[in-house]
Amino acid sequence: MQTVQICDLCVYDDLVAVASSRLEGKTWDGALTLYLATPSSTTTADTPPSSPPLTLTRMHVQSTTYGIPALAWCGATQAACNGSSPHEPPLLAAGQDNGDVVVYKVGRKKGENLQNSDREAEETVTLVPLTTLTDHDDIVSAVAGGREEGGDGKLATGGWDCLVKIWRVGMDIVQPMSSWQAHRDHVTDLAWRGREGGREGGGGGRELASAGRDRSVKLWDTRMEGESLRLVDAHPQIPLALAWGGNASSLPSSSSPPTTLPPGPSPPPGLDGVAEGPLEKLTLISNLNLKWGAGEGEWALCVGFDDGSVEVLDLRLLPPEAKRGGQGVRRRGVERSNEASILPSQRTFLTCSPPSHAFSRGQVIMMASSTSTSAVSTMETVHVSLGDRSYPIYIGPGLLKQPNLLTQHVTGKRCMVVTNDRVGPLYLSTAEHILAQSPSIQPGDSLVLPDGEAYKDMPTLNLIMDAALSTKLDRKSTLVALGGGVIGDMVGFAAAIYQRGINFIQVPTTLMAMVDSAVGGKTAVNHKLGKNMIGAFYQPQCVIIDTDTLSTLPDRELASGIAEIVKYGLIRDPELFCWLEDNMEKLLAREPTALGHAIKRSCENKAEIVALDEREGEAGIRATLNLGHTFGHAVETGLGYGKWLHGEAVSLGMVMAVDMSVRLGWVDREVYSRTVGLLQRAGLPVALPEESGMDLEKFEATMSLDKKVSDGVLRLILLKGALGQCVFTSAYDVEVLRETIRAYC
């Protein structure tokens, strides 16, 4: 099987350079292709801007041993920025996935075809390696060319080693200038401000914008190494692409196309609609007669994000006294110390279109390229807001097959998928195929574990450790948990402790995991004396919920997940509880719209709680998510792990908790009746099986080991007040607790 991926492109005058990577078998290589852009019909200086797009003629192909994630023109003669065309093109820098940057010299020569009676001029373009820069320790994911006020060229490079490096570029030499750690995670894009060096108000090749997977965008003065102005911090999405602009008349608008974009037969994309995937490339191409913000400097920074959205930051609103060194700016709903606000109506989604639309003359064009092949207009995104550990939850059909959704969250070159012997035959090959398409990820092994709660233990956890060590996963590697709650909990715990912590991604395939265990960072294995007693709080990079995987879920496990959805209705979301009463049969029939709504609302509820109380602090906000779990864990332990599904045990546990709340006089018996009725409609148990062997002593012994025991006192989550209100408390009559347990034994 062969997979080819276009990774980057850049335009210089009438030359278009395209970087591509190819996977053949288990080996990645790459190619640089140079195209000559010529008018598809005769044009003159008076040709209207609605003229047809240009014709691209392939002039040269340069094969490379490694994949090429990033590409940029650089050098001392970057006249494409100010309108004059040089005799020789500048240099071309290609960032490779082995950590090198290869700088090529481009040659152009016009000869005469003597066989043509018209002596037609014939042009050749060549690409010759000039030097190789080997200073990065990992994939070079971003390169940007600029120039200083004196005319010398500059090159900025950034990589998965989190570093940004600056190089001075001459016609035949590239010299290092400076280097610093720019982000906490790898650099996704770089863009010089003030490409017309020395222009009044411009950066003159001094200021550099950088974006990183740590969800930040920073502006650097490259003369002040190590200090920056943080433009975006802790964004809910990952910034993938940057481009500078200048004045409002030429900025694309979400309400109507800018006047500089003519309504031609193949117009470039506007800023409305929904992108077909992450914005991996965002390019502003200015033609000879049109400049962005001439005389004003480039004050608008366009940022493309992994959800297909674009934000335009207005740097003119920064106060003069804004100091460098990590200060932030305001995003909507987020207070920061310095304000570089988002322009009105500029937070929007970009419609992707073929790159060939981006080469018309007389235009300023915003172009986005995405390797996505399927529309994601039905995808919903919920954000878990935890500062620099925030992450998205993607919800929708077909997401596991979405090319960049999984790979964009993989850090490092190595990735191992862990699944079980039930899920693996269904979805493992799909995940492996998607990972294999990325030029930055080395083909790796997958691990298939036995299925079931009975295997959620230390011996099985050690199988993950053995596989990670034998395949030489390092601290930059990523684990992918593909399966239900057992797989997610174990893989998350393995990621938390392997080499003191590596990244992991949750890809839940059961309703229980989608609405509960995959979200929030609780990871653990069981002990014979108690459930989830050995674990850690450890957040994933993202959660990818492909609702199509529910089509293969057994009915019993679907019902198990519904128990957790009912829980949200009882503790905080009475509207959801009422919705469940009206739509239970649609959920059981797996009606896509109903499932999507229930999953999204559940994730929103959990994300809100986790953001307020990540580690179950003394306030007990997150503890409320355990309604019925103290009783339920006792049932699971008493019956033996695997006899009942987790949701089945929680179902009975919730019935017992609501019953106890009624016995305490804290809630109306109607709530109990509605709860029992709803759970029974879902096919969930509301009583212990006959001859369960459970009695008061077994319940009390197991519950005494619960994690909610503090100083020897068991705290419970009980309902108190109207539907949707609960308390986390030890202030209850112990005799009422015992009375409740006896009623179900």
N, C-alpha and C positions, 0 to 999 in steps of 0.2 A: 504494500500500500504506500502511496506517495501523497503527501500533503504539502501544498505550497501556500504560504501566507505572506501577503504584502504588509510590511512592518512600518515603513516610513517613506516619505517622499519630500522633496524640496525643489524649488524652482529658482533658477538664476537666469535672468534675461529670457532667452528663448530655449534654454536647456532645462530639461526636467530629469531629475535623478530619482530612481525608485529602488528601494532596498527590499529584498524579499528573502525569506528563509524557507527551506525545504526539508521535510522529514521523509527520509526514505529508509524503511525498515526501522532501525533504532538510532540512526545517525542523522544529525542536523548539519546542513551546510547552507550557503547563502549565495546571493548574486546581486551585483549592482548593475542596473540597466540605465543607460543614458538615452533620452529621447530628444529629438529636435522638434520644437513646436513651430509650425508654419501655418499661415492662414489657409483655411480650406477653400477660400475664393479670393480673387484679387481685391485688395483693399488699398485705400489711400488715406491720407491724413484726415480727410473729411468723412471717412467711413463712420456711420453712426455706431454707437456702442451696442446696438442690438445685432451686430454682425454675428455670423455663425461661429461656433467654437473652433479652435485651432485643430489642425491635424498633427498627430504625434507620430514621428518616424523614428524607429529604433535605430540608434547609431552605434552603440557599443554595449557589450555584456561582459562584466568582470566576475568570474566565479570566485567564491571564497570558501575557505575550509570550515568557517563557523557561521552561525546565523547572525543577522544584522538587525538588531532592534532599533537603532537610531542612526540618523543621517543629517548632515548639515553642510552647507557651503561655508567656507571661511577663507580668510586671506586679506591681504592689504589692499585689494582692488575691488571692494564690494560696491561697485557703482550701481548695482540694481536698486539700491536703496535711495539714490538721489537723482536718478534719471539719466545718467550718461552711461553709454555702453563701452566697456573696456575692450581692448584688442584681445587680451587673453582672459579667460574665465579664472575665478579664484580656485582655491584648493577645495577638495571634497573630503570631509571627515566621516568615517563610518565606525560607529560603536558596535563592538561584537560581543557575543555572549560568552566569550572566554576571558573577558576583562580587558581586551586590547582595543585601542582606537587606531585604525589604519588611515593615514592621511594620503590621499591620492592627488597627483598633479593631472590636470585636465588639459589636453592639447586639442586645438582646433586648426584645421588646415583646409584651404580651398585649392583645388586643382582644376585642371581642364580636361574634359572628356573629349579626346581628339576624334573619337568615332562619331561624335554628334556634329552635324554640319553647323548647328547653331552655337557650337563651342560652349555648351551649357556648363555652368560652374557646378562642380561636384565637391561636396564638403565631407570631410572625415573628422570624427571625434575619437580621441584615444584617452585611456585612463591608465596611468602608471603609478604604482606605489612609491611614495616619497619617503615616508618614515612610519614607524609603528610606535605608539605610546603605550607603555606596559605598566603604568602606575596604579591602575585600579585592580582590586583584589577579587572583583566579582563582575557580573554582567554589567556592561555599560548600557544604560537604559535611556540616556538623554544626552544630546550634543546640541550646541548652539553656537553659531558664528556671529561675530561682531567686529568692531574696530575702535581703536582709540582715537582721541582728537587729533593726534599727529599723523594718523593714516595707517598705523600698524594694525594688522589684523589680530583678532583675539578669538580664542576658542574656549568655550566652557564645556566641561564633560561631567556627567553625574552617573552614579551607578548604584547597584544593589549593596555596595559597601557603605552607603549613606553619605559618601563624600562628594563634594564638588571641587573640581580642579580647573584652574585657569591657565591658559597657554598663550604665549605671544607667537603670532604666526607671520612669517615673512614669505617671500616668494618661494624660497627653497629650504626653509628651516622652521622648526617648531620648537620653542623653548618653554620649560615650565616656569610659571610665575608664582602661583600660590595654591593652597589646598586647605580645606577645612571640612569638618563634619557638619552637614547642612540640616539633616533630618534624623529622626529616630528610626525611620524605616527607609526603604530605598527610594531614590529620587525617580520621579516619573516624567518630569519635563523641565526644561530650562528655556528662558527667553530673555534676550538682552533688551533693555529699555533704551530708546534713543538711538535707533540704528543709524541715523544721520549724525555721526559723531561731531560734537562741537556745536550743534544746533542750539539756539537759545532755548533754555528750558528743558532740553532733552538730557538724557543720561550720558550722552557722549561716550558710550561704551564702558561706562563705570558701573552702572546699576544693572543688576541681574535678578530676575524673578526665578524662583525655584518652587516646584511642587513636589510633595512626597506622599508616600502611602501612610504616613502618620497623620494624614488628613489636615495638613497645613500648607499654606502658601506664604512664602517669605520674599522680601525684597532686600537684596544685599548691595552694599557699596563695596565693590571689590577692592577698593583701596584700604578698607577697614576690615581686615580679615577676621572672621569669627563673630562679627556683629551684624544684626539684621533688624528689619522692621517686619513684624509678623502681621501679614495682611489678613490671613484666615487661620483660625486655630480651632482644633477639635470639631471640624466640619462633619456632619453626619455622613457625607459621601467622600469618596477618595478622589482628589483632583488628579486628572490624567493628562491634561493638555493646557498650554498657556499661549496667549497671543496678545500683543499690544495693539492699541488703537489710539486715536487722537481726538477727533471732534464729534460732537453729537450728530451733525448732519450726515456723517458717513458711518455712524454706528448702526448695525442692524437692529431692527426693532421688532418686538413681538406683535405689534399691532398692524404694521404695514411694511412692505419692502422699502428699503432706503432708495432714494431717488437715483443713487449711483448704480443700482442694479437694474439693468434694462429687462423688459419682459420678452426675452428672446425665446426661440423654440426650445432651448434646453437651459432654462435659467438656473443659476446656482441656488442652493437651498437657502431658505429663510430661517428665521428663528421661531417658527411655529410648527406644531405637530409633535410627534413623539419619535425619538430616536430609536433605531433598531439595535440598540446596544450601547455599551460604554463609548464615550468620546475619546478614542485613543489618539486622535490627531486633530488639531485645530490650527488652521493656518490662515493668516491674513496676507493676501497677495496684493501688493499695491503696484499699479502700472506706472509707466514713465511720467504721465501727466497728472497723476493724482496722488496726493500725500495725505497722511493722517495727521491732522492737527499741526499743519505747518506753522512754525513760529510759536507754538504753544508747548511743545513737548508732548510726549505720549503719556496721557494721564488715565487712559481706560485700559484695564487689564481684564481680558476675557479668560475665564477659567472653565474648562470643560470637565465634567464629572462622570463618574462611573455609572450613574443612573440615566445618562443621556441629557442632563441639564447643563445649562450655561449660566454662569453669573458674571456680570460685568461690574468690576469694582472701580469706583471713581476716586482716584488718588488726589484730586484737587481739594477734596474735603478734609485731607489730613491737616491738622493744625501746624503752624510753623514751628511750634515748640516740641513737636513729636520727636521723641528721642529713640534711638535704636537700642537693641538689646532685648528683644523678645516681647515688646508690647504688641497688643492686638488691636483690631479694629472692630467695628460693630457689624454684625450680621443681623438680619431680622430676628428679633426675639432674644438676642444674645448681647449682653452689655460688655463692651470692651473699653479700654482706656483711651485709645485713639480712634477717630471715626473716619473711615474711608468707605462710605456707605455704598450699598448696592444701588445702581441706578433704577429708577422706577420702571417697572414692567420688563426688567432685563433678566429676571430669574425665570428661565423658560426652558423649553425643550427644543432640541434641534432635529430637523428632518435630515436624515442621511441621504446622500445621492452619490452616484459614481464620481470618482476623482476626476474623470475626463471633463466634467462640467466646470472645472476650476481654472481653465486656462484661456478664458476669453480676454482680449485686450480691452483697455479703457474701463476697467472695473476694479473695485475693491471687493474682494470675495472672501466670505467666511466659509471654510470648508471643514467638514467633519468626515473622517473615515472610520468606519467600524467594520470589524471582520465578522460581525453578527450576520447570520443568515436567516433568522426567523424573527418576526415581530414580537415585541414584548409589551404591546399596549395593554395586555391583560395582567401584567405583573404589578403587584402591590409591594410597597416597601415600608417596613416599620423599623424605626431606629431605636436602639438601646443606647441611651445617653449616659456614658461613663467617662467623660473627659477624653483623654488620649487613648482610652481603651474602648471607646464607642464602636459600635459595629451595626451593620444593616441586617435585617431579616427580609429576604426576598420571598415572595409568595406568588405562585402562579403555575399554570400548566406548562409542561415542556421545559422547565428551567434546567434540568439536568443535561439536556441536549444543547443548551445555549452556549456557544463556543467560548465566550470570554467571561462568563459569569463566575465560573469556578476558578479558572486559571488566574484571573486578575487578583485574587486574594491569596494565591500561593506565593510564599516568600522563599527565597533561596532557589537553588537548582534542583533540589531533591524533594520528592513527594511520595508518600506511601498511603495507599487507600486501605483502610481496615473495614471489613464487613463480616457477615456471617454466612453460613451455608444455605440459608433460605433467601436472603436478599441478593447475595453474590451472583447466582445464576440469572437473576432478573435484570440487574442494573450495573454490575461491576464493569462489564465490557464497555458500556456507554461512558462511564466515568473515565476509564483508561483511555478510550479513544479521544475524549475531549482534552485530557492532559497531554496526550501525545501530539496534539496539534500545536502546542505552544513551543516556539523555538527556544524559550528560556528555561524550560523544564526538562531535565534529563529523564529518559525512560527509567522507571523504577519498578520494584516489585510490589505486589499487593499481598495482603494477608487475609485469609478466610478463617474465621473462628467458628466453633460450634454455637448453635443458636440456643438462647433460653436464659432465663434468670438464674438457673442453677449454675451457669458458667460465669456469672458476674462475681469472680473471686480472684484472689491473689495468684493462683497458678495460671489462670487464663491471662491475667494482666502481664505475667512474666513472659508469655508468648509474644506479646506486643514488644516488650523490652528486647527479647532475643532477636526478633525480626529487625528492629530499629538498629541494633548494634551490628548485626551481621550484614546489613545493607549499608552500613557506615553513614547513617543519617547524622547531620551535624546540627549546630544550634540555629542555623538559618533554614532548616528543613521544615516541612509542613506535613502533618498527619490529617487525613480526611476520614471522618467518621460517617460511613455509609450504612445506615440501618436504623433500628429503633432505639429506644431508651437505653437498653443494656449496652449496645455498641457505643452510643454517644457518651454515656457516663464513663465507660472504661477507657475509651480513646482520649477523652478529655483529661482524665486523671493521668494517663500515660504521658500526654503532652506536658502536663504540669510538672512532672517529676523527672522526665528524661532530660539529662544534661541541665537540670535546674530550670527547665521550661523552654519549650519550642511552640511554634504556632500550630493551631489546628482549626479545621473547618467542620461545621456540623451540616450534614446532608441527611436529615431525618426522613424515614420512609414509612413511619407509622403515625397515626393521628395523635397518639399519646405523646410521642417525641416532638411532633410539630407544635403542639399547643402548650407543652410544658417543659419536658426535660432538656430539650435542645437549646432552650432560651434561658439565659440567666447565669450560666457559669458554674452550676453545681455539678461536680464530678466525684465519682466514688466507686468503690467496690463493696460487696457485702462481707460480713463476718458471720460465722455460724451463730454468734450470740446477738447479732443485730444487723439490720439492713442499713446500707450506706454509712457504716461507721468509720470507714477508712477512705478519706477523700480530701478534696481541696476546692476552694473557690477559684475558678480559672476560666476566663472568658474566651470564646472563639473569635476568629477573625471575621466570620460572618456565618449566617444560617441560611441555607438554600432549601426552600420548601417547594419541591416539585409536586403539586397536587395530583399529577397523573399517576404517581406511584401508589396512590390509595386504591387504584383500580384492582390491584393484586392483593390487597390487604384482606385477610379473613374477616368475616362478619364479627366474630368474637373480639378481635383486636380493634376493629372500628368502634364497637361499643365501649371498649375499655378507654379509648381516647375521649369519647363523649363524656365520660364521668368527670374528667378534668375540666371540660368546658362548662358543665353544670356547676362545678365548684366556683368558677369566676362569677357566675350569676348570683350565687348564694352570698359571697363575701363582699362584693363591691359593685356588681353590674346588674341591677334588677331588670333593666331593659333587655339585656341578653337572656336572662332567665325566662322572661315572657316570650321573647322571640323563639327560644327553644321549645316552649310549650306549643307554639304555633307551627313550628317547622321540623319537629323531630322526625317525622316520616320522610321528609326530603333529605335529611342528613343520612338516615339509614339507607335510602335509595341512592346515595352518593351523588346527588344533584350538584353539579359543579358550582353553581352560584351560591347555594346554601353552604357547601363546604368551605368555599373561599371566604365567605362572610364570617363564619364561625371561627375559622383559623385566624384570620386577621384580627378580629375583635379580641380573641384570647391572647394573641401575641401583644397587642396594644396594652391590655390589662397587665400582663406580666412585665412588659418593658417599663411601664410606668412605675410599678412597684420596685423593680430591681434598681431603677435609677434613683429612687428615694432611699433604698436600704439594701445595698448589694450583699452584705454579709450577715444579715439577720442581727442587727444591733439590738440594744436594749429596748428601743422603742417598739420592736416587734412588728414593724410594718411588713417585712418580707415573710415573717413567720405565719402571717395570715394565709399565705398560699398553701399552708399545710392543713387546712380544714379537712378533718377526717383521716389524715395521714397517721396520726398517732395510734388511733384504733386500727387503721388499715395495716400499718406495719406489723402490729402485733398479730393480726390475722395471717399475714404472709409468713411471718416467722413460725407461728404456731402450726399452720397447715403444712409448712415446708415450701421452700422457694420453688416456684414453678407450678405449684398446684393451682393457684389462682393467678390471673394476670394482675398487674399492679392496679389498673383501673377498676377491676372487679373488687379488690380489697378496699380501695378508696371509696367505692360506691357504698359498701356496707359501713365503712368508717364514717362517711358523711351522714348516713341515716342515724347512726349511733350518736354523733355529735349534735345533730338537730334534735333528736329525741331528748338528750340530756339538757339541751337549752330549754326545751318545753317543760321538762320536769323542774328546772330551776325557776320557771316563770319568766324567762327572759324573752320568749318569742311565742307567737300564737301557734296553736296546734295546726292551723291551716297551712302554715309554712311547711310543717312536717308532712302533712298529707300531700301537698303539691310536690314536695321533693321525692317522696316515695313513688308517687304516680309517674313522675317524669323519668326516674331511673328505671322503673319497671317497663315503661314504653321503649326504652333503649335496650331492653333485654339484659339489664344488669342485676346482680344479686342484691337483695335488701335484707337477707338473713343468712346465718351460717348453715352449711349443709348438716344433715343429720349425722350423728356420730363423728363430729369434727374433732372431738377430743379437747376442745377449748373449754376452759372454765375460768372462774374469777382469779384463781392463783396464777394460772398461765398468763392471763391478760396483764395482771399487775406486775408479774416478774419481767415480762418483755417490755412493758411501758416504762418501767423504772430505768431502762437503759436508753430511753429515747433522748435524742440530742436536745430536746426542749426542757430537759430536767436541769434545774439550776439550784445549787446548794441543797440537793436532795428533794426539791419540790418540783412536781410535774406541772408545767404550764400547758394549757389547752387552748385551742382556737374554738370558740363557741359563738353562736349567733346571739345577738342582743339588740332588740329594737325591731325596726322594720326590715323587710327583705332587702338584702344587700348591705347590712351592717353587722359587724362582728367584733369580737374582742379577743385579745391574747392575754390570758390571765391565769393566775393560780388562786384567785379569790372565789373559789366555789366550794360547795359542801362535798367533801370526799365521799360521804355516804350516798349522795345522789349519783356520783360517778360509779360506785359499786352497784347501786341499784340498777343503773343503766346497763352495765356489763352483764349482770345476772339475767336481765330480760332477754339477752340475745344468745346466751350460752345453752 
